[in-house]
């Protein structure tokens, strides 16, 4: 079984943070990565592209994926979101 994702309120150092949003009926995402004390971001992308980047980077680096989802747009088909 796939590892569950964890809901957080802010980007987490040492993890890949997937930030979800929705505008005009379209779900979008941005991926934030820690680089020391600073975070870099992909900017807003279609959710499928953002999710793919997050999974790839997390797998390559052995990192956890955490999710910021203030509008509750997470879909159960994407996996289990805890928290």
PDB file of N, CA, C and O in Angstrom:
ATOM      1  N   UNK A   1       0.836  -1.182   0.000  1.00  0.00           N
ATOM      2  CA  UNK A   1       0.000   0.000   0.000  1.00  0.00           C
ATOM      3  C   UNK A   1       0.882   1.248   0.000  1.00  0.00           C
ATOM      4  O   UNK A   1       1.925   1.275   0.653  1.00  0.00           O
ATOM      5  N   UNK A   2       0.471   2.259  -0.718  1.00  0.00           N
ATOM      6  CA  UNK A   2       1.246   3.500  -0.812  1.00  0.00           C
ATOM      7  C   UNK A   2       1.243   4.245   0.522  1.00  0.00           C
ATOM      8  O   UNK A   2       0.283   4.191   1.291  1.00  0.00           O
ATOM      9  N   UNK A   3       2.332   4.927   0.760  1.00  0.00           N
ATOM     10  CA  UNK A   3       2.460   5.725   1.973  1.00  0.00           C
ATOM     11  C   UNK A   3       1.486   6.901   1.911  1.00  0.00           C
ATOM     12  O   UNK A   3       1.365   7.545   0.869  1.00  0.00           O
ATOM     13  N   UNK A   4       0.786   7.192   3.021  1.00  0.00           N
ATOM     14  CA  UNK A   4      -0.150   8.322   2.996  1.00  0.00           C
ATOM     15  C   UNK A   4       0.574   9.668   2.918  1.00  0.00           C
ATOM     16  O   UNK A   4       1.730   9.801   3.320  1.00  0.00           O
ATOM     17  N   UNK A   5      -0.136  10.643   2.397  1.00  0.00           N
ATOM     18  CA  UNK A   5       0.364  12.015   2.362  1.00  0.00           C
ATOM     19  C   UNK A   5      -0.079  12.694   3.655  1.00  0.00           C
ATOM     20  O   UNK A   5      -1.068  12.291   4.267  1.00  0.00           O
ATOM     21  N   UNK A   6       0.658  13.725   4.066  1.00  0.00           N
ATOM     22  CA  UNK A   6       0.349  14.412   5.322  1.00  0.00           C
ATOM     23  C   UNK A   6      -0.021  15.859   5.031  1.00  0.00           C
ATOM     24  O   UNK A   6       0.705  16.569   4.334  1.00  0.00           O
ATOM     25  N   UNK A   7      -1.172  16.294   5.577  1.00  0.00           N
ATOM     26  CA  UNK A   7      -1.632  17.673   5.424  1.00  0.00           C
ATOM     27  C   UNK A   7      -0.867  18.564   6.405  1.00  0.00           C
ATOM     28  O   UNK A   7      -0.712  18.225   7.578  1.00  0.00           O
ATOM     29  N   UNK A   8      -0.393  19.703   5.906  1.00  0.00           N
ATOM     30  CA  UNK A   8       0.329  20.667   6.737  1.00  0.00           C
ATOM     31  C   UNK A   8      -0.206  22.072   6.441  1.00  0.00           C
ATOM     32  O   UNK A   8      -0.930  22.270   5.465  1.00  0.00           O
ATOM     33  N   UNK A   9       0.148  23.036   7.276  1.00  0.00           N
ATOM     34  CA  UNK A   9      -0.307  24.407   7.093  1.00  0.00           C
ATOM     35  C   UNK A   9       0.709  25.309   6.434  1.00  0.00           C
ATOM     36  O   UNK A   9       0.369  26.406   5.991  1.00  0.00           O
ATOM     37  N   UNK A  10       1.955  24.865   6.360  1.00  0.00           N
ATOM     38  CA  UNK A  10       3.034  25.675   5.780  1.00  0.00           C
ATOM     39  C   UNK A  10       4.077  24.732   5.195  1.00  0.00           C
ATOM     40  O   UNK A  10       4.150  23.573   5.602  1.00  0.00           O
ATOM     41  N   UNK A  11       4.893  25.211   4.240  1.00  0.00           N
ATOM     42  CA  UNK A  11       5.951  24.354   3.681  1.00  0.00           C
ATOM     43  C   UNK A  11       6.852  23.780   4.780  1.00  0.00           C
ATOM     44  O   UNK A  11       7.111  24.432   5.791  1.00  0.00           O
ATOM     45  N   UNK A  12       7.313  22.573   4.565  1.00  0.00           N
ATOM     46  CA  UNK A  12       8.121  21.863   5.552  1.00  0.00           C
ATOM     47  C   UNK A  12       9.525  21.644   5.004  1.00  0.00           C
ATOM     48  O   UNK A  12       9.698  21.078   3.925  1.00  0.00           O
ATOM     49  N   UNK A  13      10.525  22.095   5.752  1.00  0.00           N
ATOM     50  CA  UNK A  13      11.919  21.832   5.380  1.00  0.00           C
ATOM     51  C   UNK A  13      12.158  20.331   5.469  1.00  0.00           C
ATOM     52  O   UNK A  13      11.684  19.675   6.397  1.00  0.00           O
ATOM     53  N   UNK A  14      12.887  19.794   4.512  1.00  0.00           N
ATOM     54  CA  UNK A  14      13.192  18.371   4.516  1.00  0.00           C
ATOM     55  C   UNK A  14      12.097  17.519   3.894  1.00  0.00           C
ATOM     56  O   UNK A  14      12.146  16.292   3.975  1.00  0.00           O
ATOM     57  N   UNK A  15      11.106  18.160   3.274  1.00  0.00           N
ATOM     58  CA  UNK A  15      10.029  17.438   2.596  1.00  0.00           C
ATOM     59  C   UNK A  15       9.728  18.147   1.277  1.00  0.00           C
ATOM     60  O   UNK A  15      10.147  19.284   1.055  1.00  0.00           O
ATOM     61  N   UNK A  16       9.007  17.464   0.424  1.00  0.00           N
ATOM     62  CA  UNK A  16       8.487  18.076  -0.800  1.00  0.00           C
ATOM     63  C   UNK A  16       7.076  18.545  -0.460  1.00  0.00           C
ATOM     64  O   UNK A  16       6.231  17.744  -0.061  1.00  0.00           O
ATOM     65  N   UNK A  17       6.823  19.840  -0.617  1.00  0.00           N
ATOM     66  CA  UNK A  17       5.514  20.385  -0.263  1.00  0.00           C
ATOM     67  C   UNK A  17       4.713  20.637  -1.535  1.00  0.00           C
ATOM     68  O   UNK A  17       5.140  21.390  -2.409  1.00  0.00           O
ATOM     69  N   UNK A  18       3.549  20.000  -1.629  1.00  0.00           N
ATOM     70  CA  UNK A  18       2.620  20.201  -2.738  1.00  0.00           C
ATOM     71  C   UNK A  18       1.531  21.150  -2.249  1.00  0.00           C
ATOM     72  O   UNK A  18       0.787  20.829  -1.323  1.00  0.00           O
ATOM     73  N   UNK A  19       1.443  22.318  -2.877  1.00  0.00           N
ATOM     74  CA  UNK A  19       0.471  23.341  -2.488  1.00  0.00           C
ATOM     75  C   UNK A  19      -0.669  23.332  -3.496  1.00  0.00           C
ATOM     76  O   UNK A  19      -0.471  23.655  -4.667  1.00  0.00           O
ATOM     77  N   UNK A  20      -1.861  22.962  -3.043  1.00  0.00           N
ATOM     78  CA  UNK A  20      -3.015  22.859  -3.933  1.00  0.00           C
ATOM     79  C   UNK A  20      -3.878  24.103  -3.858  1.00  0.00           C
ATOM     80  O   UNK A  20      -3.941  24.770  -2.824  1.00  0.00           O
ATOM     81  N   UNK A  21      -4.545  24.411  -4.965  1.00  0.00           N
ATOM     82  CA  UNK A  21      -5.456  25.549  -5.027  1.00  0.00           C
ATOM     83  C   UNK A  21      -6.506  25.249  -6.090  1.00  0.00           C
ATOM     84  O   UNK A  21      -6.371  24.301  -6.863  1.00  0.00           O
ATOM     85  N   UNK A  22      -7.540  26.058  -6.119  1.00  0.00           N
ATOM     86  CA  UNK A  22      -8.578  25.927  -7.133  1.00  0.00           C
ATOM     87  C   UNK A  22      -9.036  27.311  -7.536  1.00  0.00           C
ATOM     88  O   UNK A  22      -9.289  28.164  -6.685  1.00  0.00           O
ATOM     89  N   UNK A  23      -9.142  27.535  -8.837  1.00  0.00           N
ATOM     90  CA  UNK A  23      -9.639  28.796  -9.373  1.00  0.00           C
ATOM     91  C   UNK A  23     -10.421  28.507 -10.640  1.00  0.00           C
ATOM     92  O   UNK A  23      -9.954  27.772 -11.511  1.00  0.00           O
ATOM     93  N   UNK A  24     -11.596  29.077 -10.744  1.00  0.00           N
ATOM     94  CA  UNK A  24     -12.449  28.895 -11.924  1.00  0.00           C
ATOM     95  C   UNK A  24     -12.688  27.422 -12.233  1.00  0.00           C
ATOM     96  O   UNK A  24     -12.745  27.030 -13.398  1.00  0.00           O
ATOM     97  N   UNK A  25     -12.827  26.608 -11.188  1.00  0.00           N
ATOM     98  CA  UNK A  25     -13.124  25.193 -11.358  1.00  0.00           C
ATOM     99  C   UNK A  25     -11.936  24.308 -11.698  1.00  0.00           C
ATOM    100  O   UNK A  25     -12.089  23.093 -11.829  1.00  0.00           O
ATOM    101  N   UNK A  26     -10.760  24.895 -11.842  1.00  0.00           N
ATOM    102  CA  UNK A  26      -9.566  24.114 -12.172  1.00  0.00           C
ATOM    103  C   UNK A  26      -8.667  23.986 -10.940  1.00  0.00           C
ATOM    104  O   UNK A  26      -8.357  24.977 -10.278  1.00  0.00           O
ATOM    105  N   UNK A  27      -8.259  22.760 -10.648  1.00  0.00           N
ATOM    106  CA  UNK A  27      -7.332  22.526  -9.546  1.00  0.00           C
ATOM    107  C   UNK A  27      -5.912  22.717 -10.062  1.00  0.00           C
ATOM    108  O   UNK A  27      -5.545  22.188 -11.111  1.00  0.00           O
ATOM    109  N   UNK A  28      -5.121  23.474  -9.316  1.00  0.00           N
ATOM    110  CA  UNK A  28      -3.725  23.717  -9.677  1.00  0.00           C
ATOM    111  C   UNK A  28      -2.844  23.338  -8.497  1.00  0.00           C
ATOM    112  O   UNK A  28      -3.327  23.096  -7.391  1.00  0.00           O
ATOM    113  N   UNK A  29      -1.544  23.293  -8.755  1.00  0.00           N
ATOM    114  CA  UNK A  29      -0.602  22.973  -7.694  1.00  0.00           C
ATOM    115  C   UNK A  29       0.722  23.661  -7.928  1.00  0.00           C
ATOM    116  O   UNK A  29       1.063  24.037  -9.049  1.00  0.00           O
ATOM    117  N   UNK A  30       1.452  23.816  -6.854  1.00  0.00           N
ATOM    118  CA  UNK A  30       2.820  24.312  -6.908  1.00  0.00           C
ATOM    119  C   UNK A  30       3.642  23.415  -6.000  1.00  0.00           C
ATOM    120  O   UNK A  30       3.148  22.942  -4.977  1.00  0.00           O
ATOM    121  N   UNK A  31       4.884  23.180  -6.367  1.00  0.00           N
ATOM    122  CA  UNK A  31       5.772  22.339  -5.573  1.00  0.00           C
ATOM    123  C   UNK A  31       6.829  23.229  -4.949  1.00  0.00           C
ATOM    124  O   UNK A  31       7.490  24.002  -5.642  1.00  0.00           O
ATOM    125  N   UNK A  32       6.985  23.117  -3.632  1.00  0.00           N
ATOM    126  CA  UNK A  32       7.986  23.911  -2.919  1.00  0.00           C
ATOM    127  C   UNK A  32       9.022  22.972  -2.318  1.00  0.00           C
ATOM    128  O   UNK A  32       8.693  21.944  -1.727  1.00  0.00           O
ATOM    129  N   UNK A  33      10.294  23.360  -2.487  1.00  0.00           N
ATOM    130  CA  UNK A  33      11.405  22.568  -1.970  1.00  0.00           C
ATOM    131  C   UNK A  33      12.284  23.439  -1.093  1.00  0.00           C
ATOM    132  O   UNK A  33      12.516  24.607  -1.403  1.00  0.00           O
ATOM    133  N   UNK A  34      12.770  22.878  -0.008  1.00  0.00           N
ATOM    134  CA  UNK A  34      13.656  23.610   0.887  1.00  0.00           C
ATOM    135  C   UNK A  34      15.074  23.578   0.363  1.00  0.00           C
ATOM    136  O   UNK A  34      15.556  22.543  -0.096  1.00  0.00           O
ATOM    137  N   UNK A  35      15.734  24.707   0.433  1.00  0.00           N
ATOM    138  CA  UNK A  35      17.147  24.826   0.103  1.00  0.00           C
ATOM    139  C   UNK A  35      17.769  25.617   1.246  1.00  0.00           C
ATOM    140  O   UNK A  35      17.910  26.838   1.175  1.00  0.00           O
ATOM    141  N   UNK A  36      18.132  24.906   2.287  1.00  0.00           N
ATOM    142  CA  UNK A  36      18.585  25.595   3.497  1.00  0.00           C
ATOM    143  C   UNK A  36      17.385  26.247   4.153  1.00  0.00           C
ATOM    144  O   UNK A  36      16.403  25.568   4.454  1.00  0.00           O
ATOM    145  N   UNK A  37      17.444  27.550   4.381  1.00  0.00           N
ATOM    146  CA  UNK A  37      16.350  28.268   5.012  1.00  0.00           C
ATOM    147  C   UNK A  37      15.372  28.834   3.989  1.00  0.00           C
ATOM    148  O   UNK A  37      14.330  29.367   4.371  1.00  0.00           O
ATOM    149  N   UNK A  38      15.684  28.731   2.697  1.00  0.00           N
ATOM    150  CA  UNK A  38      14.838  29.303   1.656  1.00  0.00           C
ATOM    151  C   UNK A  38      14.079  28.203   0.924  1.00  0.00           C
ATOM    152  O   UNK A  38      14.520  27.056   0.857  1.00  0.00           O
ATOM    153  N   UNK A  39      12.928  28.582   0.379  1.00  0.00           N
ATOM    154  CA  UNK A  39      12.144  27.637  -0.406  1.00  0.00           C
ATOM    155  C   UNK A  39      12.115  28.091  -1.851  1.00  0.00           C
ATOM    156  O   UNK A  39      11.966  29.280  -2.131  1.00  0.00           O
ATOM    157  N   UNK A  40      12.258  27.150  -2.764  1.00  0.00           N
ATOM    158  CA  UNK A  40      12.068  27.447  -4.178  1.00  0.00           C
ATOM    159  C   UNK A  40      10.731  26.841  -4.578  1.00  0.00           C
ATOM    160  O   UNK A  40      10.259  25.897  -3.945  1.00  0.00           O
ATOM    161  N   UNK A  41      10.117  27.382  -5.630  1.00  0.00           N
ATOM    162  CA  UNK A  41       8.796  26.938  -6.039  1.00  0.00           C
ATOM    163  C   UNK A  41       8.741  26.792  -7.553  1.00  0.00           C
ATOM    164  O   UNK A  41       9.417  27.514  -8.285  1.00  0.00           O
ATOM    165  N   UNK A  42       7.926  25.846  -8.010  1.00  0.00           N
ATOM    166  CA  UNK A  42       7.716  25.666  -9.443  1.00  0.00           C
ATOM    167  C   UNK A  42       6.801  26.747 -10.003  1.00  0.00           C
ATOM    168  O   UNK A  42       6.751  26.944 -11.218  1.00  0.00           O
ATOM    169  N   UNK A  43       6.079  27.445  -9.139  1.00  0.00           N
ATOM    170  CA  UNK A  43       5.009  28.318  -9.600  1.00  0.00           C
ATOM    171  C   UNK A  43       3.772  27.471  -9.844  1.00  0.00           C
ATOM    172  O   UNK A  43       3.808  26.253  -9.672  1.00  0.00           O
ATOM    173  N   UNK A  44       2.685  28.104 -10.240  1.00  0.00           N
ATOM    174  CA  UNK A  44       1.410  27.408 -10.430  1.00  0.00           C
ATOM    175  C   UNK A  44       1.428  26.576 -11.705  1.00  0.00           C
ATOM    176  O   UNK A  44       1.789  27.055 -12.780  1.00  0.00           O
ATOM    177  N   UNK A  45       1.026  25.313 -11.553  1.00  0.00           N
ATOM    178  CA  UNK A  45       0.989  24.346 -12.658  1.00  0.00           C
ATOM    179  C   UNK A  45      -0.339  23.599 -12.633  1.00  0.00           C
ATOM    180  O   UNK A  45      -1.025  23.609 -11.612  1.00  0.00           O
ATOM    181  N   UNK A  46      -0.718  22.951 -13.735  1.00  0.00           N
ATOM    182  CA  UNK A  46      -1.860  22.029 -13.672  1.00  0.00           C
ATOM    183  C   UNK A  46      -1.577  20.975 -12.601  1.00  0.00           C
ATOM    184  O   UNK A  46      -0.434  20.548 -12.438  1.00  0.00           O
ATOM    185  N   UNK A  47      -2.601  20.559 -11.877  1.00  0.00           N
ATOM    186  CA  UNK A  47      -2.393  19.685 -10.719  1.00  0.00           C
ATOM    187  C   UNK A  47      -1.677  18.391 -11.090  1.00  0.00           C
ATOM    188  O   UNK A  47      -0.843  17.922 -10.315  1.00  0.00           O
ATOM    189  N   UNK A  48      -1.971  17.802 -12.239  1.00  0.00           N
ATOM    190  CA  UNK A  48      -1.299  16.560 -12.636  1.00  0.00           C
ATOM    191  C   UNK A  48       0.193  16.738 -12.797  1.00  0.00           C
ATOM    192  O   UNK A  48       0.975  15.878 -12.392  1.00  0.00           O
ATOM    193  N   UNK A  49       0.589  17.852 -13.386  1.00  0.00           N
ATOM    194  CA  UNK A  49       2.010  18.146 -13.576  1.00  0.00           C
ATOM    195  C   UNK A  49       2.694  18.403 -12.239  1.00  0.00           C
ATOM    196  O   UNK A  49       3.790  17.899 -11.996  1.00  0.00           O
ATOM    197  N   UNK A  50       2.056  19.183 -11.370  1.00  0.00           N
ATOM    198  CA  UNK A  50       2.634  19.469 -10.051  1.00  0.00           C
ATOM    199  C   UNK A  50       2.771  18.195  -9.233  1.00  0.00           C
ATOM    200  O   UNK A  50       3.788  17.981  -8.573  1.00  0.00           O
ATOM    201  N   UNK A  51       1.747  17.349  -9.275  1.00  0.00           N
ATOM    202  CA  UNK A  51       1.772  16.102  -8.517  1.00  0.00           C
ATOM    203  C   UNK A  51       2.898  15.206  -9.032  1.00  0.00           C
ATOM    204  O   UNK A  51       3.623  14.600  -8.243  1.00  0.00           O
ATOM    205  N   UNK A  52       3.041  15.125 -10.350  1.00  0.00           N
ATOM    206  CA  UNK A  52       4.105  14.313 -10.936  1.00  0.00           C
ATOM    207  C   UNK A  52       5.490  14.779 -10.529  1.00  0.00           C
ATOM    208  O   UNK A  52       6.357  13.962 -10.221  1.00  0.00           O
ATOM    209  N   UNK A  53       5.702  16.088 -10.524  1.00  0.00           N
ATOM    210  CA  UNK A  53       6.990  16.647 -10.104  1.00  0.00           C
ATOM    211  C   UNK A  53       7.247  16.319  -8.638  1.00  0.00           C
ATOM    212  O   UNK A  53       8.347  15.906  -8.271  1.00  0.00           O
ATOM    213  N   UNK A  54       6.223  16.504  -7.799  1.00  0.00           N
ATOM    214  CA  UNK A  54       6.381  16.227  -6.370  1.00  0.00           C
ATOM    215  C   UNK A  54       6.761  14.775  -6.122  1.00  0.00           C
ATOM    216  O   UNK A  54       7.660  14.491  -5.331  1.00  0.00           O
ATOM    217  N   UNK A  55       6.083  13.862  -6.794  1.00  0.00           N
ATOM    218  CA  UNK A  55       6.363  12.429  -6.616  1.00  0.00           C
ATOM    219  C   UNK A  55       7.765  12.097  -7.116  1.00  0.00           C
ATOM    220  O   UNK A  55       8.503  11.368  -6.452  1.00  0.00           O
ATOM    221  N   UNK A  56       8.134  12.621  -8.273  1.00  0.00           N
ATOM    222  CA  UNK A  56       9.459  12.345  -8.825  1.00  0.00           C
ATOM    223  C   UNK A  56      10.566  12.838  -7.892  1.00  0.00           C
ATOM    224  O   UNK A  56      11.499  12.096  -7.583  1.00  0.00           O
ATOM    225  N   UNK A  57      10.459  14.081  -7.448  1.00  0.00           N
ATOM    226  CA  UNK A  57      11.495  14.649  -6.574  1.00  0.00           C
ATOM    227  C   UNK A  57      11.542  13.904  -5.241  1.00  0.00           C
ATOM    228  O   UNK A  57      12.625  13.636  -4.722  1.00  0.00           O
ATOM    229  N   UNK A  58      10.389  13.572  -4.691  1.00  0.00           N
ATOM    230  CA  UNK A  58      10.356  12.838  -3.419  1.00  0.00           C
ATOM    231  C   UNK A  58      10.994  11.465  -3.572  1.00  0.00           C
ATOM    232  O   UNK A  58      11.765  11.044  -2.710  1.00  0.00           O
ATOM    233  N   UNK A  59      10.686  10.765  -4.650  1.00  0.00           N
ATOM    234  CA  UNK A  59      11.272   9.439  -4.882  1.00  0.00           C
ATOM    235  C   UNK A  59      12.776   9.523  -5.077  1.00  0.00           C
ATOM    236  O   UNK A  59      13.520   8.706  -4.534  1.00  0.00           O
ATOM    237  N   UNK A  60      13.230  10.503  -5.847  1.00  0.00           N
ATOM    238  CA  UNK A  60      14.668  10.658  -6.100  1.00  0.00           C
ATOM    239  C   UNK A  60      15.443  10.989  -4.826  1.00  0.00           C
ATOM    240  O   UNK A  60      16.567  10.524  -4.638  1.00  0.00           O
ATOM    241  N   UNK A  61      14.839  11.791  -3.957  1.00  0.00           N
ATOM    242  CA  UNK A  61      15.540  12.224  -2.751  1.00  0.00           C
ATOM    243  C   UNK A  61      15.178  11.469  -1.493  1.00  0.00           C
ATOM    244  O   UNK A  61      15.709  11.762  -0.422  1.00  0.00           O
ATOM    245  N   UNK A  62      14.277  10.494  -1.601  1.00  0.00           N
ATOM    246  CA  UNK A  62      13.833   9.762  -0.419  1.00  0.00           C
ATOM    247  C   UNK A  62      13.119  10.667   0.577  1.00  0.00           C
ATOM    248  O   UNK A  62      13.273  10.513   1.788  1.00  0.00           O
ATOM    249  N   UNK A  63      12.334  11.613   0.058  1.00  0.00           N
ATOM    250  CA  UNK A  63      11.678  12.608   0.899  1.00  0.00           C
ATOM    251  C   UNK A  63      10.182  12.340   1.031  1.00  0.00           C
ATOM    252  O   UNK A  63       9.573  11.694   0.178  1.00  0.00           O
ATOM    253  N   UNK A  64       9.615  12.839   2.096  1.00  0.00           N
ATOM    254  CA  UNK A  64       8.175  12.787   2.317  1.00  0.00           C
ATOM    255  C   UNK A  64       7.498  13.871   1.467  1.00  0.00           C
ATOM    256  O   UNK A  64       8.074  14.935   1.241  1.00  0.00           O
ATOM    257  N   UNK A  65       6.282  13.596   1.001  1.00  0.00           N
ATOM    258  CA  UNK A  65       5.468  14.624   0.359  1.00  0.00           C
ATOM    259  C   UNK A  65       4.433  15.086   1.374  1.00  0.00           C
ATOM    260  O   UNK A  65       3.678  14.279   1.916  1.00  0.00           O
ATOM    261  N   UNK A  66       4.403  16.392   1.628  1.00  0.00           N
ATOM    262  CA  UNK A  66       3.384  16.982   2.481  1.00  0.00           C
ATOM    263  C   UNK A  66       2.508  17.880   1.607  1.00  0.00           C
ATOM    264  O   UNK A  66       2.947  18.354   0.559  1.00  0.00           O
ATOM    265  N   UNK A  67       1.271  18.111   2.044  1.00  0.00           N
ATOM    266  CA  UNK A  67       0.293  18.799   1.208  1.00  0.00           C
ATOM    267  C   UNK A  67      -0.331  19.968   1.954  1.00  0.00           C
ATOM    268  O   UNK A  67      -0.785  19.828   3.089  1.00  0.00           O
ATOM    269  N   UNK A  68      -0.345  21.129   1.294  1.00  0.00           N
ATOM    270  CA  UNK A  68      -1.090  22.279   1.784  1.00  0.00           C
ATOM    271  C   UNK A  68      -2.342  22.354   0.913  1.00  0.00           C
ATOM    272  O   UNK A  68      -2.248  22.507  -0.305  1.00  0.00           O
ATOM    273  N   UNK A  69      -3.521  22.245   1.544  1.00  0.00           N
ATOM    274  CA  UNK A  69      -4.786  22.179   0.800  1.00  0.00           C
ATOM    275  C   UNK A  69      -5.857  23.009   1.502  1.00  0.00           C
ATOM    276  O   UNK A  69      -6.798  22.446   2.063  1.00  0.00           O
ATOM    277  N   UNK A  70      -5.732  24.341   1.481  1.00  0.00           N
ATOM    278  CA  UNK A  70      -6.674  25.178   2.234  1.00  0.00           C
ATOM    279  C   UNK A  70      -8.107  25.151   1.702  1.00  0.00           C
ATOM    280  O   UNK A  70      -9.037  25.479   2.440  1.00  0.00           O
ATOM    281  N   UNK A  71      -8.306  24.770   0.444  1.00  0.00           N
ATOM    282  CA  UNK A  71      -9.654  24.741  -0.134  1.00  0.00           C
ATOM    283  C   UNK A  71     -10.230  23.326  -0.218  1.00  0.00           C
ATOM    284  O   UNK A  71     -11.280  23.116  -0.824  1.00  0.00           O
ATOM    285  N   UNK A  72      -9.548  22.365   0.386  1.00  0.00           N
ATOM    286  CA  UNK A  72      -9.991  20.958   0.419  1.00  0.00           C
ATOM    287  C   UNK A  72     -10.323  20.414  -0.971  1.00  0.00           C
ATOM    288  O   UNK A  72     -11.415  19.896  -1.206  1.00  0.00           O
ATOM    289  N   UNK A  73      -9.369  20.541  -1.877  1.00  0.00           N
ATOM    290  CA  UNK A  73      -9.558  20.045  -3.242  1.00  0.00           C
ATOM    291  C   UNK A  73      -8.964  18.642  -3.455  1.00  0.00           C
ATOM    292  O   UNK A  73      -9.096  18.077  -4.541  1.00  0.00           O
ATOM    293  N   UNK A  74      -8.318  18.084  -2.436  1.00  0.00           N
ATOM    294  CA  UNK A  74      -7.711  16.755  -2.533  1.00  0.00           C
ATOM    295  C   UNK A  74      -8.759  15.732  -2.944  1.00  0.00           C
ATOM    296  O   UNK A  74      -9.875  15.742  -2.424  1.00  0.00           O
ATOM    297  N   UNK A  75      -8.405  14.841  -3.881  1.00  0.00           N
ATOM    298  CA  UNK A  75      -9.305  13.779  -4.341  1.00  0.00           C
ATOM    299  C   UNK A  75      -8.796  12.441  -3.788  1.00  0.00           C
ATOM    300  O   UNK A  75      -7.602  12.154  -3.866  1.00  0.00           O
ATOM    301  N   UNK A  76      -9.692  11.629  -3.233  1.00  0.00           N
ATOM    302  CA  UNK A  76      -9.280  10.326  -2.676  1.00  0.00           C
ATOM    303  C   UNK A  76      -8.552   9.448  -3.684  1.00  0.00           C
ATOM    304  O   UNK A  76      -7.754   8.600  -3.286  1.00  0.00           O
ATOM    305  N   UNK A  77      -8.802   9.626  -4.976  1.00  0.00           N
ATOM    306  CA  UNK A  77      -8.123   8.798  -5.975  1.00  0.00           C
ATOM    307  C   UNK A  77      -6.625   9.079  -6.048  1.00  0.00           C
ATOM    308  O   UNK A  77      -5.876   8.299  -6.635  1.00  0.00           O
ATOM    309  N   UNK A  78      -6.179  10.203  -5.448  1.00  0.00           N
ATOM    310  CA  UNK A  78      -4.756  10.546  -5.427  1.00  0.00           C
ATOM    311  C   UNK A  78      -4.016   9.823  -4.314  1.00  0.00           C
ATOM    312  O   UNK A  78      -2.785   9.786  -4.319  1.00  0.00           O
ATOM    313  N   UNK A  79      -4.738   9.249  -3.361  1.00  0.00           N
ATOM    314  CA  UNK A  79      -4.121   8.569  -2.223  1.00  0.00           C
ATOM    315  C   UNK A  79      -4.757   9.047  -0.935  1.00  0.00           C
ATOM    316  O   UNK A  79      -5.738   9.790  -0.943  1.00  0.00           O
ATOM    317  N   UNK A  80      -4.185   8.610   0.165  1.00  0.00           N
ATOM    318  CA  UNK A  80      -4.703   8.958   1.494  1.00  0.00           C
ATOM    319  C   UNK A  80      -4.023  10.227   1.979  1.00  0.00           C
ATOM    320  O   UNK A  80      -2.795  10.307   2.010  1.00  0.00           O
ATOM    321  N   UNK A  81      -4.823  11.224   2.359  1.00  0.00           N
ATOM    322  CA  UNK A  81      -4.306  12.473   2.922  1.00  0.00           C
ATOM    323  C   UNK A  81      -4.679  12.504   4.389  1.00  0.00           C
ATOM    324  O   UNK A  81      -5.856  12.613   4.732  1.00  0.00           O
ATOM    325  N   UNK A  82      -3.677  12.409   5.261  1.00  0.00           N
ATOM    326  CA  UNK A  82      -3.895  12.400   6.705  1.00  0.00           C
ATOM    327  C   UNK A  82      -3.713  13.785   7.285  1.00  0.00           C
ATOM    328  O   UNK A  82      -2.899  14.575   6.806  1.00  0.00           O
ATOM    329  N   UNK A  83      -4.480  14.068   8.318  1.00  0.00           N
ATOM    330  CA  UNK A  83      -4.281  15.315   9.056  1.00  0.00           C
ATOM    331  C   UNK A  83      -5.300  16.364   8.801  1.00  0.00           C
ATOM    332  O   UNK A  83      -5.224  17.451   9.373  1.00  0.00           O
TER     333      UNK A  83
END
